[in-house]
């Protein structure tokens, strides 16, 4: 493939995996591939093609390149962009203070308008890190390249911000990433593609599709790594990772379309709300229980990252709940540590009970049981909950064996809130799915 500017001529030799991504017509294209397979070096080539197709004189020709964190920006994304736009094509000028690559007018090498970073530019590539989502706001862009978007530090809030930046132009986005675990990326990107959403395309290939990748290294990794890790890191294939706490959650059967959840739940069904609270991160989960079977339906979640008062949260919860028949609210830790929070919410008109069970592990076992018997259904648009559920894991030791310690425990506010309310339920009789109905199956 050949690219030409007004006075520069650059030839690209794409391997078959890169070519498939380049040829995709979908709005959101994901390159899920093995390590060292040519993902990051391909990003600038794709972005330049989008610039050529969409930049117009007299318009704001802004584009965005976002990676998971600042270290990856320094070591991978920035060098790739600089080499391509500044050195090879000579149509880019880097303004380090603002992390912007100015695009030369009409993509003519050396023809730059700006005398300072604040001057009007013909076009810009805005370089950002997903770790600082505030930096993703306040720009309208025509295309975006997202590198290592499946990395844990690249959170869904960043992808939501990028979509807003693309909304006016209807711009395209390219994801180039190795797979790390199951999180929002699987739900929002991979699962949509697998469900035949034509806005999404996923191209997967092994590290060895890159002709420069040594076959001996690929074979060594296959021999020495656990299968799940090899598939994630060298094949770009999702496989349930070791240490996943709720591996009993059956997505295919218990994740239901929102319309089906709404049609099943009746107005008079009892409701239960679980909470996790703190000075900034506050969560709530609403469950409806079918009286005849005891099955639970998670139909609403609340996850706030804003520092506000207990009364402020309660006002929102009351608006969301309306006149729903809430039987019980549970949240926080057992003992005095969270008693102040419970008192504050009670004074604001939303009393929350202390959990009956103190042990985190016993609580996890209770939730695990609900999933194991396929008796807890979840609305498929509760992305924050599903992202936590599919990535809630134990730390692994040096031999990739799960330990007792929960990985990044402080990040899982919905899991903590769920455990607090579900651990309160006392089993009366365990009934297998589709077995004889007994009333009640679970009660307080």
C-alpha positions in Angstrom: 0.0 0.0 0.0 1.3 3.4 -0.9 0.5 6.8 0.8 1.5 10.1 -0.8 1.4 13.6 0.5 2.1 16.6 -1.6 5.8 15.9 -1.6 6.3 12.7 0.4 5.9 9.1 -0.7 5.5 6.3 1.9 4.9 2.7 1.2 3.3 0.3 3.8 3.5 -3.4 3.7 0.6 -4.7 5.8 0.3 -8.3 6.9 -3.0 -10.2 6.4 -4.4 -9.3 9.8 -3.6 -5.6 9.4 -5.1 -5.6 5.9 -8.4 -7.1 7.2 -8.6 -4.3 9.7 -7.8 -1.6 7.1 -10.5 -3.0 4.8 -13.2 -3.1 7.4 -16.1 -0.7 6.8 -17.6 -0.9 10.3 -17.8 2.3 12.3 -16.1 0.7 15.3 -13.3 -1.7 14.4 -11.4 -3.8 17.0 -8.1 -5.4 16.3 -7.8 -8.1 19.0 -4.4 -9.8 18.4 -1.5 -11.4 20.1 1.5 -9.6 21.6 3.9 -8.0 19.1 1.5 -8.7 16.2 1.8 -5.2 14.7 -1.1 -3.4 16.5 0.4 -0.1 17.7 2.4 0.5 14.5 -0.8 0.1 12.5 -2.8 2.7 14.5 -1.2 5.8 12.8 -1.7 4.3 9.4 -5.4 3.8 10.0 -5.7 7.2 11.5 -4.0 8.9 8.6 -6.4 7.2 6.2 -9.3 8.6 8.2 -7.8 12.1 8.2 -7.4 12.0 4.4 -11.1 10.9 4.1 -12.6 13.4 6.5 -10.5 16.5 6.8 -11.9 19.5 5.0 -10.8 23.1 4.5 -12.6 25.6 6.8 -13.6 22.9 9.3 -12.2 21.9 12.7 -10.2 18.9 11.7 -9.6 17.3 15.1 -8.8 13.7 15.8 -7.9 11.8 18.9 -5.4 9.1 20.0 -6.0 7.6 23.4 -4.1 4.9 25.2 -4.7 3.2 28.6 -2.2 5.0 30.7 0.7 7.5 30.6 3.4 4.8 30.6 1.9 3.2 27.5 1.6 6.7 25.9 5.3 7.4 26.4 6.6 4.0 25.4 4.3 3.0 22.6 1.6 5.3 21.2 3.5 8.6 21.1 6.6 7.2 19.3 4.4 5.5 16.7 2.5 8.7 16.0 5.6 10.9 16.0 7.5 8.6 13.7 4.7 8.4 11.2 3.3 12.0 11.2 6.3 14.1 12.1 9.3 12.1 10.7 7.9 10.0 7.8 5.1 12.1 6.4 6.4 15.4 7.7 2.9 16.7 8.2 2.9 16.7 12.0 4.3 19.2 14.5 4.3 18.1 18.2 3.3 20.6 20.9 4.5 18.8 24.0 2.9 21.1 26.6 -0.6 20.4 25.3 0.1 16.9 23.9 -1.1 17.8 20.5 0.2 17.0 17.0 -0.6 19.8 14.7 -1.5 18.8 11.2 -0.1 20.7 8.3 -2.5 22.7 6.2 -4.0 20.6 3.4 -1.5 17.9 4.6 1.3 19.6 2.8 4.6 18.9 4.6 5.9 21.8 6.6 2.9 24.1 6.1 1.9 24.8 9.7 -0.3 27.7 10.8 0.3 27.9 14.5 3.0 29.9 16.2 2.0 28.7 19.6 -0.1 25.8 20.9 -3.1 28.0 21.5 -3.2 29.3 17.9 -5.8 28.2 15.4 -4.6 25.0 13.6 -5.7 23.5 10.3 -6.0 20.2 12.1 -4.9 18.4 15.3 -4.4 14.9 16.7 -5.2 15.2 20.4 -3.1 12.8 22.5 -4.6 11.6 25.8 -4.6 8.9 28.5 -7.7 7.0 29.6 -6.5 7.4 33.2 -7.5 11.1 33.0 -11.0 11.0 31.5 -11.5 14.7 32.0 -8.9 15.3 29.3 -11.2 13.5 26.8 -13.9 16.1 27.0 -14.4 19.4 25.2 -13.5 18.4 21.7 -15.4 17.3 18.6 -13.3 14.8 16.7 -13.7 13.1 13.4 -12.0 9.8 14.2 -10.3 8.2 17.2 -7.6 5.5 17.7 -7.7 3.7 21.0 -4.7 1.6 21.9 -4.7 -1.1 24.6 -8.4 -0.4 25.3 -8.9 -3.8 26.9 -6.2 -3.0 29.5 -7.7 -2.7 33.0 -6.8 0.9 33.5 -8.7 1.9 30.3 -12.2 2.2 31.9 -15.6 2.4 30.4 -16.0 6.0 31.4 -13.2 6.9 29.0 -14.9 5.1 26.1 -18.2 6.8 26.9 -16.4 10.2 26.7 -14.8 9.3 23.4 -18.1 8.3 21.9 -19.5 11.8 22.9 -16.5 13.4 21.1 -17.4 11.4 17.9 -21.1 11.9 18.0 -21.5 15.1 16.0 -19.3 13.8 13.1 -20.4 10.2 13.3 -16.7 9.4 13.4 -15.1 6.1 13.4 -13.0 4.4 16.1 -10.2 1.9 15.9 -9.3 -0.3 18.9 -5.9 -2.0 18.9 -5.4 -4.2 21.9 -4.1 -7.3 23.6 -6.7 -9.0 25.8 -6.2 -9.0 29.5 -9.3 -10.1 31.3 -13.1 -9.9 30.9 -14.4 -6.4 31.5 -16.5 -3.7 29.8 -14.6 -4.1 26.5 -15.9 -7.6 26.1 -19.5 -6.6 26.9 -19.5 -3.3 24.9 -17.4 -4.2 21.9 -16.9 -8.0 21.5 -20.4 -9.1 22.6 -22.1 -6.5 20.3 -20.1 -7.8 17.4 -20.9 -11.4 18.3 -24.5 -10.4 18.4 -24.3 -9.2 14.7 -24.4 -5.5 15.5 -23.2 -4.0 12.2 -21.7 -1.0 13.8 -19.0 -3.3 15.2 -16.3 -5.4 13.6 -13.8 -7.6 15.4 -10.7 -9.0 13.7 -8.7 -11.5 15.7 -5.3 -13.1 14.9 -2.3 -14.7 16.5 1.0 -13.1 17.1 2.5 -15.3 14.3 0.4 -13.5 11.7 3.2 -10.9 12.0 5.9 -12.4 9.8 8.6 -11.0 12.1 7.3 -12.9 15.2 9.4 -16.0 15.9 7.5 -19.2 15.7 9.8 -20.7 18.4 8.7 -18.0 20.8 5.0 -18.7 20.1 5.5 -22.4 20.6 7.4 -21.8 23.9 4.6 -19.6 25.2 2.0 -22.3 24.3 4.0 -24.9 26.2 4.7 -22.9 29.3 1.6 -20.7 29.9 -1.8 -21.7 31.0 -4.2 -22.1 28.1 -6.3 -19.1 29.1 -3.3 -16.8 29.3 -1.9 -18.0 26.1 -5.2 -17.4 24.3 -5.5 -14.0 25.7 -2.0 -12.8 25.1 -0.9 -14.6 22.0 -4.1 -15.3 20.1 -6.4 -12.4 20.8 -9.1 -14.9 21.9 -11.3 -14.6 24.9 -11.1 -17.4 27.4 -12.3 -17.3 31.0 -9.2 -16.4 33.1 -8.1 -18.2 36.2 -9.1 -16.7 39.5 -12.5 -15.4 38.3 -14.7 -15.4 41.5 -18.1 -15.7 39.9 -17.3 -18.3 37.2 -20.7 -19.7 38.0 -22.5 -16.8 36.3 -24.1 -18.1 33.1 -24.2 -15.1 30.8 -26.0 -16.9 28.0 -28.9 -17.9 30.2 -29.1 -15.3 32.9 -28.2 -12.1 31.0 -31.6 -11.0 29.6 -32.6 -8.2 27.2 -33.9 -5.1 29.0 -37.3 -5.5 27.4 -37.6 -9.1 28.7 -36.6 -8.1 32.2 -39.2 -5.3 32.3 -41.9 -7.6 31.0 -41.2 -10.2 33.6 -41.1 -8.0 36.7 -44.6 -7.1 38.1 -45.3 -4.0 40.0 -46.3 -5.8 43.2 -43.1 -7.9 43.5 -41.0 -7.2 46.6 -37.8 -5.2 46.0 -34.5 -5.3 47.8 -31.6 -2.8 47.6 -27.9 -3.5 48.3 -25.5 -0.7 49.0 -21.8 0.1 49.3 -20.8 3.5 50.4 -17.8 5.8 51.0 -16.8 9.5 50.6 -16.7 9.3 46.8 -17.7 5.9 45.5 -21.3 5.0 46.3 -23.3 2.2 44.8 -26.8 0.7 44.9 -28.4 -2.3 43.3 -32.2 -3.0 43.0 -33.5 -6.6 42.9 -37.1 -7.7 42.3 -38.1 -11.2 43.6 -40.6 -13.3 41.9 -43.0 -14.5 44.7 -43.8 -18.0 43.3 -40.2 -19.1 42.6 -37.9 -16.8 44.6 -35.9 -15.9 41.5 -34.2 -12.6 41.6 -34.1 -10.0 38.8 -31.4 -7.2 39.0 -33.1 -4.4 37.1 -31.3 -1.2 38.2 -27.9 -0.1 39.5 -26.5 3.2 40.7 -22.7 4.0 40.7 -21.6 7.4 41.7 -18.1 8.8 41.6 -19.1 12.3 42.8 -18.6 13.6 46.3 -22.0 14.5 47.5 -24.1 14.4 50.7 -26.1 11.4 51.9 -29.2 13.5 51.3 -28.1 14.0 47.7 -27.8 10.3 47.1 -31.1 9.6 48.8 -32.9 12.1 46.6 -31.7 10.3 43.5 -32.6 6.9 44.9 -36.1 8.0 45.9 -36.6 9.4 42.4 -35.4 6.1 40.8 -37.5 3.9 43.1 -40.8 5.8 43.0 -43.5 3.8 44.7 -41.7 0.4 44.3 -42.4 -1.9 47.3 -39.0 -2.0 48.9 -38.8 -4.6 51.6 -35.3 -4.2 52.8 -32.1 -2.2 52.2 -28.7 -3.5 53.3 -25.2 -2.1 53.0 -21.8 -1.4 54.5 -19.7 -3.5 56.8 -20.8 -5.2 60.0 -19.9 -3.3 63.1 -19.3 0.4 63.9 -17.0 1.2 60.9 -20.0 2.1 58.6 -22.6 2.9 61.2 -22.1 6.6 60.6 -23.0 6.2 57.0 -26.1 4.2 57.8 -27.2 6.8 60.3 -26.7 9.6 57.7 -28.8 7.8 55.2 -31.5 7.0 57.7 -31.8 10.7 58.7 -32.1 11.6 55.0 -35.1 9.2 54.7 -33.4 6.0 53.4 -32.8 3.6 56.3 -30.1 0.9 55.5 -29.7 -2.2 57.6 -26.4 -3.7 58.6 -25.6 -7.0 56.9 -26.4 -10.2 58.8 -23.1 -11.8 57.7 -19.7 -10.3 58.5 -17.5 -12.6 56.5 -16.7 -11.5 52.9 -16.0 -15.1 51.9 -19.3 -16.4 53.2 -21.1 -13.5 51.4 -19.3 -14.5 48.2 -20.4 -18.1 48.6 -24.0 -16.9 48.9 -23.9 -14.9 45.7 -22.0 -17.8 44.0 -24.9 -20.1 44.9 -27.5 -17.8 43.2 -25.5 -18.0 40.0 -24.7 -21.7 40.3 -28.5 -22.5 40.3 -29.2 -19.9 37.6 -31.7 -18.1 39.7 -30.4 -14.5 39.4 -31.2 -12.7 36.2 -29.5 -9.5 35.1 -30.6 -6.8 32.5 -28.1 -6.8 29.7 -27.7 -3.0 29.7 -26.3 -2.9 33.3 -22.8 -2.6 31.9 -21.1 -1.4 35.1 -22.4 -4.4 37.0 -21.6 -6.9 34.2 -18.1 -5.5 33.9 -17.4 -6.0 37.6 -19.0 -9.4 37.6 -16.8 -10.7 34.7 -13.6 -9.3 36.1 -14.0 -9.8 39.8 -11.0 -12.1 40.5 -8.5 -13.3 43.0 -4.8 -12.5 42.8 -2.7 -15.2 41.2 0.6 -16.4 42.6 3.7 -16.8 40.5 2.4 -20.2 39.1 -0.9 -18.6 38.0 -2.8 -20.3 40.9 -5.6 -18.2 42.6 -4.8 -16.9 46.1 -7.3 -15.9 48.8 -6.7 -12.2 48.1 -9.2 -10.3 45.9 -7.5 -8.4 43.1 -8.1 -4.6 43.2 -10.9 -5.2 45.8 -11.5 -1.4 46.3 -12.7 -1.0 42.7 -15.6 -3.4 43.0 -18.3 -1.3 44.6 -21.3 -3.0 43.0 -19.9 -6.5 44.0 -19.7 -5.3 47.6 -23.2 -3.9 47.5 -24.6 -7.1 45.9 -22.9 -9.3 48.5 -24.3 -7.2 51.4 -28.0 -7.7 50.3 -27.8 -11.3 48.9 -25.9 -12.6 52.0 -29.0 -11.5 54.0 -31.2 -14.1 52.2 -31.7 -17.3 54.1 -32.2 -20.5 52.0 -35.5 -22.2 52.9 -35.4 -24.8 50.2 -33.1 -25.2 47.2 -35.1 -25.8 44.0 -33.3 -26.5 40.8 -34.2 -24.4 37.8 -37.3 -25.7 36.0 -38.0 -28.0 39.0 -41.0 -28.0 41.2 -42.0 -24.6 42.6 -42.2 -24.1 46.3 -43.1 -20.9 48.1 -41.0 -19.3 49.3 -37.8 -20.6 47.8 -35.7 -17.9 49.6 -36.9 -15.6 52.3 -35.8 -13.5 55.2 
